[in-house]
């Protein structure tokens, strides 16, 4: 029974994340009329920002209250994500209004790849790990 309950919680959590991303795509497409392919990348960067903020708050600053730490993490992640989306919209998408559809697609893919994902890949990407020490 414990296994079933854990899998039920995992399924509801993953489904909630998928639903949140789908609602974000729908809102962005409804408001600006373009699909933002950088949407998932911004979610990924927001999760990394939340993790780093939580680690800084609990280990370096010594905040013992989990509720306070999670509230601060939520605010920091929302502010950083808002700033990232604002920069992407100003730099990449604002100049695209009224241009051809092909240009939209190429710039959206480029903003997605070069923007948020590249930041994470360069800082937290794969590293070479030596399994055996060399003498």
Sine and cosine of phi, psi and omega as CSV:
sin_phi,cos_phi,sin_psi,cos_psi,sin_omega,cos_omega
0.00,0.00,-0.58,0.81,0.03,-1.00
-0.90,0.44,-0.63,0.78,0.01,-1.00
-0.90,0.44,-0.68,0.74,0.02,-1.00
-0.89,0.45,-0.69,0.73,0.00,-1.00
-0.90,0.44,-0.65,0.76,0.02,-1.00
-0.91,0.41,-0.67,0.75,0.02,-1.00
-0.93,0.38,-0.55,0.84,0.07,-1.00
-0.91,0.42,-0.68,0.73,0.04,-1.00
-0.90,0.43,-0.67,0.74,0.04,-1.00
-0.87,0.48,-0.69,0.73,0.00,-1.00
-0.91,0.42,-0.68,0.73,0.01,-1.00
-0.91,0.41,-0.64,0.77,0.02,-1.00
-0.90,0.43,-0.75,0.67,0.00,-1.00
-0.91,0.42,-0.65,0.76,0.06,-1.00
-0.89,0.45,-0.59,0.81,0.04,-1.00
-0.91,0.41,-0.64,0.77,0.04,-1.00
-0.91,0.42,-0.71,0.71,0.04,-1.00
-0.87,0.49,-0.67,0.74,0.02,-1.00
-0.90,0.43,-0.64,0.77,0.02,-1.00
-0.90,0.43,-0.67,0.75,0.03,-1.00
-0.92,0.40,-0.66,0.75,0.01,-1.00
-0.90,0.44,-0.65,0.76,0.04,-1.00
-0.90,0.43,-0.62,0.79,0.04,-1.00
-0.89,0.45,-0.71,0.70,0.06,-1.00
-0.86,0.51,-0.69,0.72,-0.02,-1.00
-0.90,0.44,-0.69,0.72,0.00,-1.00
-0.91,0.41,-0.68,0.73,-0.01,-1.00
-0.90,0.43,-0.70,0.72,0.00,-1.00
-0.91,0.41,-0.61,0.79,0.01,-1.00
-0.93,0.36,-0.53,0.85,-0.06,-1.00
-1.00,0.09,-0.78,0.63,-0.09,-1.00
-0.98,-0.22,-0.12,0.99,0.06,-1.00
0.96,0.27,0.22,0.97,0.04,-1.00
-0.74,-0.67,0.54,-0.84,0.07,-1.00
-1.00,0.10,0.78,-0.63,-0.01,-1.00
-1.00,-0.09,0.98,-0.21,-0.01,-1.00
-0.96,0.29,-0.21,0.98,0.05,-1.00
-0.99,0.10,0.03,1.00,-0.06,-1.00
-0.87,0.49,-0.73,0.68,0.02,-1.00
-0.92,0.40,-0.59,0.81,0.03,-1.00
-0.91,0.41,-0.61,0.79,0.03,-1.00
-0.93,0.38,-0.60,0.80,0.11,-0.99
-0.86,0.50,-0.67,0.74,-0.02,-1.00
-0.90,0.43,-0.72,0.70,0.01,-1.00
-0.90,0.43,-0.60,0.80,0.04,-1.00
-0.89,0.45,-0.63,0.78,0.05,-1.00
-0.91,0.41,-0.64,0.77,0.04,-1.00
-0.92,0.39,-0.63,0.77,0.04,-1.00
-0.89,0.45,-0.66,0.75,0.02,-1.00
-0.90,0.44,-0.66,0.75,0.01,-1.00
-0.90,0.43,-0.72,0.69,-0.01,-1.00
-0.90,0.43,-0.66,0.75,0.02,-1.00
-0.90,0.44,-0.64,0.76,0.03,-1.00
-0.90,0.43,-0.67,0.75,0.03,-1.00
-0.91,0.42,-0.64,0.76,0.02,-1.00
-0.91,0.41,-0.69,0.72,-0.03,-1.00
-0.91,0.41,-0.65,0.76,-0.09,-1.00
-1.00,0.09,-0.62,0.79,-0.08,-1.00
-1.00,-0.05,-0.70,0.72,-0.06,-1.00
-1.00,0.10,-0.72,0.70,-0.06,-1.00
-1.00,0.02,-0.27,0.96,0.10,-0.99
0.95,0.32,0.52,0.85,0.05,-1.00
-0.96,0.29,0.86,-0.52,-0.08,-1.00
-1.00,-0.03,-0.38,0.92,-0.03,-1.00
-0.99,0.16,0.89,-0.45,-0.01,-1.00
-0.92,0.40,-0.62,0.79,-0.01,-1.00
-0.89,0.46,-0.69,0.72,0.02,-1.00
-0.92,0.40,-0.67,0.74,0.00,-1.00
-0.89,0.45,-0.68,0.73,0.01,-1.00
-0.92,0.39,-0.58,0.81,0.06,-1.00
-0.90,0.43,-0.71,0.71,0.02,-1.00
-0.90,0.43,-0.66,0.75,0.04,-1.00
-0.88,0.48,-0.68,0.74,0.01,-1.00
-0.88,0.48,-0.70,0.71,0.00,-1.00
-0.91,0.41,-0.69,0.72,0.00,-1.00
-0.89,0.45,-0.70,0.71,0.00,-1.00
-0.91,0.42,-0.63,0.78,0.02,-1.00
-0.92,0.40,-0.66,0.75,0.01,-1.00
-0.90,0.43,-0.70,0.71,0.00,-1.00
-0.91,0.41,-0.65,0.76,0.02,-1.00
-0.91,0.40,-0.65,0.76,0.05,-1.00
-0.88,0.47,-0.69,0.73,0.03,-1.00
-0.89,0.45,-0.68,0.74,0.01,-1.00
-0.89,0.45,-0.72,0.70,0.02,-1.00
-0.91,0.42,-0.61,0.80,0.02,-1.00
-0.90,0.43,-0.68,0.74,0.02,-1.00
-0.90,0.43,-0.69,0.73,0.02,-1.00
-0.88,0.47,-0.67,0.74,0.00,-1.00
-0.92,0.40,-0.66,0.75,-0.01,-1.00
-0.94,0.35,-0.69,0.72,-0.10,-0.99
-0.98,0.18,-0.73,0.69,-0.17,-0.99
-0.99,-0.13,-0.72,0.69,-0.23,-0.97
-1.00,-0.06,-0.48,0.88,-0.04,-1.00
-0.90,0.44,-0.60,0.80,0.00,-1.00
-0.97,0.25,-0.20,0.98,-0.06,-1.00
-1.00,0.05,-0.24,0.97,-0.06,-1.00
-0.89,0.46,0.82,-0.57,0.00,-1.00
1.00,-0.02,0.05,1.00,0.01,-1.00
-0.99,-0.16,-0.02,-1.00,-0.06,-1.00
-0.94,0.34,0.40,-0.92,-0.02,-1.00
-0.91,0.41,-0.57,0.82,-0.02,-1.00
-0.90,0.44,-0.62,0.78,0.04,-1.00
-0.91,0.42,-0.62,0.78,0.04,-1.00
-0.85,0.53,-0.75,0.66,-0.05,-1.00
-0.88,0.47,-0.71,0.70,-0.06,-1.00
-0.92,0.40,-0.65,0.76,0.00,-1.00
-0.94,0.35,-0.60,0.80,0.01,-1.00
-0.91,0.41,-0.69,0.73,0.05,-1.00
-0.90,0.45,-0.65,0.76,-0.02,-1.00
-0.93,0.38,-0.65,0.76,0.03,-1.00
-0.90,0.44,-0.58,0.81,0.01,-1.00
-0.93,0.37,-0.73,0.68,-0.09,-1.00
-0.97,0.24,-0.72,0.70,-0.12,-0.99
-0.99,0.13,-0.31,0.95,-0.08,-1.00
-0.99,0.13,-0.98,-0.19,-0.17,-0.99
-0.94,0.34,-0.66,0.75,-0.06,-1.00
-0.90,0.43,-0.62,0.79,-0.03,-1.00
-0.91,0.41,-0.55,0.83,0.06,-1.00
-0.88,0.47,-0.71,0.71,-0.03,-1.00
-0.95,0.33,-0.67,0.74,-0.02,-1.00
-0.89,0.45,-0.58,0.82,-0.02,-1.00
-0.97,0.24,-0.46,0.89,-0.02,-1.00
-0.99,-0.14,-0.59,0.81,-0.08,-1.00
-0.83,-0.56,0.40,0.92,-0.04,-1.00
-0.98,0.22,-0.15,-0.99,-0.04,-1.00
-0.92,0.40,0.59,-0.81,0.02,-1.00
-0.79,-0.62,0.44,-0.90,0.07,-1.00
-0.98,0.18,0.80,-0.60,0.01,-1.00
-0.88,-0.48,0.82,-0.58,0.04,-1.00
-1.00,0.08,0.82,-0.57,0.01,-1.00
-0.99,0.12,-0.44,0.90,-0.01,-1.00
-0.83,-0.56,0.77,-0.64,0.02,-1.00
-0.95,0.31,0.69,-0.73,0.05,-1.00
-1.00,0.00,0.62,-0.79,-0.04,-1.00
-0.94,-0.34,0.00,0.00,0.00,0.00
